[in-house]
Amino acid sequence: MSLPDGVCIREIAPRLTFQDHVVPTAIKIELVRRLVDAGVRAFELSSFVRADLVPGLADAAEVFAQVPRVPGLSLGCCVGNRRGLARAVDAGADTAYFLLSADEEFARANIGRSTADSLRELERMHAYAADQDVVLGTYIIFAWGGPIAPARTGEDLEPLARRLLDIGVDHWILADSSGYAAPPQMRELVTAALAHVPPGNLTVQIHDDRGMGLAALLPLLELGIHAIDTSLAGSGGHPAMPGTQGSGLCTEDAVQLLELCGVDTGIDLPHLIETANWLTCELGVPGKGFVRHTGPVPSTGQPSTPLAFTW
């Protein structure tokens, strides 16, 4: 099966990184400006959650107000309840994704309620969102398992998937929050999700905690998934899991892989690498990834031929 012509990389560093590293608002705006200049057009910009739990994102409304607007820009966020959703609507978010965890223990640590209670809150939010100019979707955090729970299968997803459709929420982000998925596991669970929602309603967020992120990306293309979440310089973390891995797949590495496979991202790789190095300097942490250290594979000047993969 041949790969798609293009993929939308949604950059989640503005949310994932700054929930773990508190920086001035001006740094966040500069990061987005640089990424926009590099060709990025889809962002998870922040979270509208309690400032006492995630102080690094207390300026979410300011960030939305100050980011540069260009044609084709899509600005998303995370929300934990109806109040957060109302704030996101007021800020002008295009999409808002509810923080629903498939792992019960993390659900309670993250937003202080069980998964069942979270689903009831999501149902109330869905009724509110119906009259608002915003797309309300949901995360499924730890969809593949974790942070210490066993791996999950496509069959494990079924009850949650049916409940979400009963509520009326059919835009999902499947997050491999602990990096459990190699290509077979990625394929199995995404295929299970696609039995309930079309490919255009599904985003997959790849994390690279166990070094399988780039390998796990390729089956998504074969399955027709065009929306993929990554994080610049592999940055990020989570206040509810201090001292543990929590970063996304490195954006610049993902872009290089896709381009070498003949898949267009619309992103300028050298500019992206420059921005990744700038970000790690601003944060004072080494960051992750390969291509920003080694440099991109030299171009032949000829477009890459899309490849076909069999897994």
C-alpha positions in Angstrom: 0.0 0.0 0.0 1.5 3.4 -1.0 1.9 6.2 1.5 -0.3 9.4 1.4 0.9 12.5 -0.4 0.9 14.7 2.8 0.7 14.5 6.5 -0.3 17.2 9.0 2.2 17.4 11.8 0.6 19.0 14.8 3.2 20.6 17.1 2.4 20.0 20.8 5.6 21.4 22.4 3.8 24.7 23.3 1.6 22.7 25.7 3.7 19.6 26.5 6.9 21.4 27.1 5.7 24.4 29.1 3.5 22.3 31.4 6.8 20.9 32.6 9.0 24.0 32.3 7.8 27.4 33.5 8.9 30.2 31.1 7.8 33.7 30.3 4.9 34.1 27.9 7.2 35.9 25.5 9.2 32.7 25.0 6.1 30.8 24.1 5.0 33.3 21.6 8.5 33.4 20.1 8.5 29.6 19.8 5.2 29.6 17.9 6.4 32.5 15.7 9.5 30.5 14.7 7.5 27.4 14.1 5.0 29.2 11.9 7.9 30.6 9.9 9.1 27.0 9.5 5.8 26.1 8.0 4.0 24.5 11.0 0.2 25.3 10.8 -1.3 23.1 13.5 -0.6 23.5 17.2 -1.7 22.3 20.6 -1.1 25.7 22.1 -1.9 25.3 25.8 -4.3 23.8 28.3 -7.1 25.5 30.1 -6.7 23.7 33.4 -6.2 24.7 37.1 -3.2 27.0 37.5 -2.3 25.6 40.9 -1.9 22.1 39.3 -0.2 23.2 36.1 1.3 26.7 36.8 3.4 26.6 33.6 0.1 27.0 31.6 -1.6 29.7 33.7 -1.1 32.1 30.8 -3.1 30.1 28.3 -5.5 32.9 27.4 -2.6 35.3 26.9 -0.8 32.9 24.6 -3.9 32.5 22.4 -4.3 36.3 22.3 -0.7 37.0 21.2 0.2 34.2 18.8 0.7 35.4 15.2 -2.3 34.5 12.9 -1.6 33.3 9.4 -3.9 31.6 6.8 -4.5 28.0 7.5 -3.5 28.1 11.2 -5.3 25.7 13.5 -5.0 26.4 17.3 -6.0 23.6 19.7 -5.8 23.1 23.4 -6.6 20.7 26.2 -9.4 21.1 28.7 -10.4 19.3 31.9 -14.0 20.4 32.5 -16.8 22.6 31.2 -15.2 25.8 32.8 -12.0 25.1 30.9 -13.9 24.6 27.7 -15.7 27.9 28.1 -12.3 29.6 28.6 -11.0 27.9 25.5 -14.0 29.2 23.5 -13.5 32.7 24.8 -9.9 32.5 23.8 -10.7 31.5 20.2 -9.5 27.9 20.2 -10.4 26.0 17.0 -10.3 22.7 18.8 -10.5 21.6 22.4 -9.6 18.1 23.5 -10.8 16.7 26.8 -8.2 15.0 29.0 -9.6 11.5 29.3 -7.2 8.8 30.6 -7.6 5.1 29.9 -5.5 4.5 33.0 -7.6 4.9 36.2 -4.7 5.8 38.5 -3.4 8.5 36.2 -6.9 9.9 35.7 -7.2 10.5 39.4 -3.7 12.0 39.7 -4.1 14.2 36.6 -7.6 15.7 37.0 -8.8 14.3 40.4 -11.6 12.1 39.1 -12.2 8.6 37.9 -12.5 7.6 34.2 -16.2 7.1 34.7 -16.7 10.5 36.3 -14.6 12.0 33.5 -17.0 10.5 30.9 -19.9 12.1 32.7 -18.2 15.4 32.6 -17.4 15.0 28.9 -21.1 14.4 28.3 -22.0 17.7 29.9 -19.3 19.4 27.9 -20.6 17.9 24.7 -24.0 19.4 25.3 -22.4 22.9 25.9 -20.1 22.6 22.9 -23.0 22.0 20.5 -23.8 25.7 20.6 -20.2 26.9 20.4 -17.8 27.6 17.5 -15.4 24.9 18.6 -14.7 21.2 17.8 -14.8 19.2 21.0 -12.8 16.0 20.9 -11.2 13.8 23.5 -7.8 12.5 24.3 -7.4 8.8 25.2 -4.3 9.1 27.3 -2.3 5.9 27.8 -4.3 4.3 25.0 -1.6 1.7 24.5 -1.0 1.2 28.3 1.0 2.8 31.1 2.3 4.5 33.0 2.9 1.3 35.0 -0.2 -0.7 33.8 0.2 -3.5 31.3 -0.1 -2.9 27.5 -3.6 -2.5 26.1 -5.0 -4.0 23.0 -7.5 -3.1 20.4 -10.1 -5.2 22.2 -9.4 -3.2 25.4 -10.4 0.0 23.6 -13.9 -1.2 22.6 -15.9 -0.3 25.7 -14.5 3.2 25.9 -14.9 3.7 22.1 -18.6 2.7 22.3 -19.2 5.0 25.3 -17.6 8.0 23.5 -19.8 7.5 20.5 -22.9 7.2 22.8 -21.9 10.6 24.1 -21.5 12.0 20.6 -17.7 12.6 20.7 -16.1 11.3 17.5 -12.8 13.3 17.3 -10.2 11.4 19.2 -6.5 11.7 20.0 -4.9 8.3 20.7 -1.9 9.0 22.9 0.8 6.4 23.4 1.8 8.3 26.5 4.3 5.8 27.7 5.8 4.8 24.4 4.5 1.2 24.5 3.7 0.7 20.8 6.0 -0.9 18.2 4.5 -1.1 14.7 2.2 -4.2 15.3 0.7 -2.7 18.5 0.3 0.7 16.7 -1.5 -1.0 13.8 -3.8 -3.1 16.1 -5.2 -0.4 18.2 -5.5 2.2 15.5 -7.4 -0.3 13.3 -9.7 -0.9 16.3 -10.3 2.8 16.5 -11.0 3.1 12.8 -13.9 0.7 13.2 -15.6 3.5 15.1 -14.4 6.8 13.6 -13.1 7.8 10.1 -9.4 8.4 9.6 -10.0 12.2 9.3 -11.3 12.2 12.9 -8.3 10.4 14.4 -5.1 12.0 15.5 -2.3 9.8 16.9 0.1 11.3 19.4 3.4 9.4 19.5 5.8 9.4 22.4 9.3 8.0 22.3 9.9 6.9 25.9 11.2 3.5 24.7 12.8 4.4 21.4 10.1 3.1 19.1 8.5 6.3 18.0 9.8 6.6 14.5 9.1 3.0 13.8 5.6 3.4 15.1 4.9 6.3 12.8 5.1 4.5 9.5 2.1 2.1 10.0 -0.1 5.2 10.6 0.6 6.4 7.0 -0.4 3.0 5.6 -3.6 3.2 7.7 -4.5 6.6 6.2 -3.9 8.6 9.4 -2.9 12.1 8.2 -2.8 13.9 11.6 0.2 13.1 13.9 1.2 14.9 17.1 4.9 15.4 17.8 7.0 17.6 20.0 10.0 19.8 19.0 13.3 18.5 20.2 11.4 15.6 21.9 10.6 18.1 24.7 7.9 17.8 27.4 6.9 16.2 30.6 4.0 16.1 33.1 3.6 17.5 36.6 1.6 14.5 37.6 4.6 12.2 36.8 7.6 14.1 38.1 10.9 12.5 37.2 9.5 10.2 34.5 9.5 10.3 30.7 6.7 12.3 29.2 8.0 13.8 26.0 6.6 13.5 22.5 8.3 12.0 19.4 10.9 14.5 18.2 9.3 16.7 15.5 12.4 17.3 13.4 13.2 13.6 13.3 9.7 12.8 12.2 9.7 15.4 9.5 13.0 14.1 8.1 11.7 10.5 8.0 8.5 11.5 6.3 10.3 13.6 3.7 12.7 10.8 2.9 9.7 8.5 2.4 8.2 11.0 -0.1 5.5 12.3 2.3 5.1 16.1 2.3 4.7 17.9 5.6 5.0 21.5 4.3 7.7 22.1 7.0 11.1 23.5 6.3 13.5 21.1 8.0 16.6 23.4 8.4 14.4 26.1 9.9 12.8 23.5 12.2 16.2 22.3 13.4 17.3 25.8 14.1 14.2 26.4 16.2 14.7 23.1 18.1 18.2 24.1 19.1 17.0 27.6 20.1 14.3 26.0 22.3 16.7 23.7 24.1 19.0 26.7 24.8 16.1 28.6 26.2 15.0 25.7 28.5 18.5 24.9 29.6 17.9 21.2 29.0 19.6 19.0 26.4 16.5 17.8 24.6 16.3 14.7 22.4 16.5 13.7 18.8 19.1 13.0 16.2 18.9 15.2 13.1 19.5 18.4 15.0 22.8 17.0 16.1 23.9 15.3 13.0 22.3 17.4 10.3 19.7 16.3 7.7 20.5 13.7 5.1 22.0 15.7 2.2 19.5 16.3 -0.6 20.0 15.0 -4.1 17.9 17.8 -5.4 15.3 15.2 -6.7 12.0 14.6 -5.0 11.7 11.4 -3.1 9.6 8.6 -4.5 6.8 7.6 -2.2 7.5 4.1 -0.8 5.2 1.2 -0.2 5.3 -0.7 3.1 4.2 -4.1 4.2 4.2 -4.8 7.9 
